[in-house]
Amino acid sequence: MKVYTVYTHPGDADPMENAILIREGFNFWAFLLSGLWALYHRLWLGFFGLVAVSFLCTFAVELFDGGPEMDFALALVTGIGFGLIANDLRRRKLAASGWKMVDIVAGHDETDAEHRCFERSKNSRLRVPHSAAALTSTPSTGSPSYP
């Protein structure tokens, strides 16, 4: 089973409508298409970081008079590294934009995890009685007070 973190934007009327699920672990598409993946997800700093690492790798190949084997090895290491941190970069960007992590859910694929997340969200809303939402506790006693 794959594990996903669920992010919602607190300003939305129904936060679960625009929920984003981000898979934990290695991102194959970020490994394979690093720069394009970063641009697609609007990770500008990640993209410019990849460009800088690419220039450094090219400089290292020229400096050490490496051949295409060294160039391939450095590109492979860069791609694997980016594939490992890509989903974390997306999470940090969402958190910086005000999105909140509301759940961690597992499923066989993203659709299954989405379904489980929405079911859990629906069930948690049904369990909270409307009168309990109106209760507030007083700071001095900790007992509930009614408005």
C-alpha positions in Angstrom: 0.0 0.0 0.0 1.1 3.5 -0.7 0.9 6.3 1.9 -0.3 9.8 1.1 -0.4 13.0 3.0 -3.6 15.1 2.5 -3.4 18.9 2.3 -6.3 21.3 2.3 -6.5 25.1 2.0 -8.2 26.4 5.2 -9.9 29.4 3.3 -12.0 27.2 1.1 -15.7 26.7 1.9 -15.4 22.9 1.6 -11.7 22.2 2.2 -11.9 18.6 1.0 -13.1 19.7 -2.4 -9.7 20.9 -3.4 -7.6 18.5 -1.3 -4.2 17.6 -2.6 -2.7 14.1 -2.0 1.0 13.8 -2.1 2.6 10.3 -2.1 5.3 9.5 0.4 8.6 8.3 -0.9 10.5 8.3 -4.2 8.9 10.1 -7.1 9.7 8.3 -10.3 8.6 11.1 -12.6 10.7 13.7 -10.8 13.7 11.3 -11.2 13.0 10.8 -15.0 12.0 14.4 -15.9 13.5 16.4 -13.1 13.4 19.9 -14.6 10.0 19.5 -16.4 8.5 18.0 -13.2 9.7 21.0 -11.1 8.3 23.5 -13.7 5.0 21.7 -13.9 4.6 21.9 -10.1 5.8 25.5 -10.0 8.8 24.7 -7.9 10.9 27.5 -9.2 13.7 27.2 -6.6 13.9 23.5 -7.2 14.2 24.1 -10.9 16.9 26.7 -10.5 18.7 24.4 -8.1 18.6 21.7 -10.7 20.1 24.1 -13.3 22.8 25.1 -10.9 23.7 21.4 -10.1 23.7 20.7 -13.8 26.2 23.5 -14.4 28.4 22.3 -11.6 28.3 18.7 -12.9 29.2 20.0 -16.4 32.0 22.0 -14.9 33.3 18.9 -12.9 33.3 16.8 -16.0 35.3 19.4 -17.9 37.6 20.0 -14.9 38.5 16.3 -14.3 38.5 15.5 -18.0 35.7 13.0 -17.5 34.0 11.3 -20.4 30.4 10.5 -21.1 30.5 7.9 -18.3 31.1 10.5 -15.7 28.5 12.8 -17.2 26.0 10.0 -17.1 26.9 9.0 -13.5 26.5 12.6 -12.3 23.2 13.0 -14.1 22.0 9.7 -12.6 23.0 10.8 -9.0 21.3 14.2 -9.5 18.1 12.5 -10.8 18.0 10.0 -7.9 18.6 12.8 -5.4 15.8 14.9 -6.9 13.4 12.0 -7.0 14.0 11.4 -3.3 13.3 15.0 -2.2 10.7 16.0 -4.9 7.6 15.2 -2.8 9.1 16.9 0.2 9.6 20.1 -1.8 6.0 20.0 -2.8 4.9 19.6 0.8 7.1 22.6 1.9 5.7 24.8 -0.9 2.1 23.9 0.1 2.8 24.6 3.8 4.4 28.0 2.9 1.3 28.9 0.9 -1.0 28.3 3.8 -2.1 24.7 3.1 -2.6 22.5 6.1 -1.8 18.8 6.4 -5.1 17.3 7.6 -4.6 13.6 7.2 -2.4 10.7 6.4 -4.1 8.0 4.4 -3.0 4.7 2.7 -4.4 3.0 -0.4 -3.5 0.8 -3.3 -3.3 3.8 -5.6 -4.2 7.5 -5.4 -7.9 7.0 -6.2 -8.2 4.4 -3.4 -6.5 6.7 -0.9 -8.7 9.6 -2.1 -11.8 7.6 -1.5 -10.6 6.5 2.0 -9.8 10.1 2.9 -13.2 11.4 1.8 -15.0 8.6 3.7 -13.0 9.3 6.8 -13.7 13.1 6.5 -17.4 12.4 6.0 -17.6 10.1 9.0 -15.7 12.5 11.2 -18.1 15.3 10.4 -21.1 13.1 11.2 -19.7 12.1 14.6 -19.5 15.7 15.9 -22.8 16.9 17.2 -23.8 20.4 16.3 -24.3 21.3 19.9 -20.8 20.3 20.8 -19.4 22.9 18.3 -21.2 25.6 20.3 -19.5 24.6 23.6 -16.5 26.6 24.7 -14.4 26.1 27.8 -13.7 28.9 30.2 -10.0 29.4 31.0 -10.3 29.5 34.7 -12.3 26.3 35.3 -12.0 24.4 32.1 -15.7 23.6 32.2 -17.9 24.2 29.2 -19.9 27.4 29.0 -22.9 27.9 26.7 -23.2 31.0 24.6 
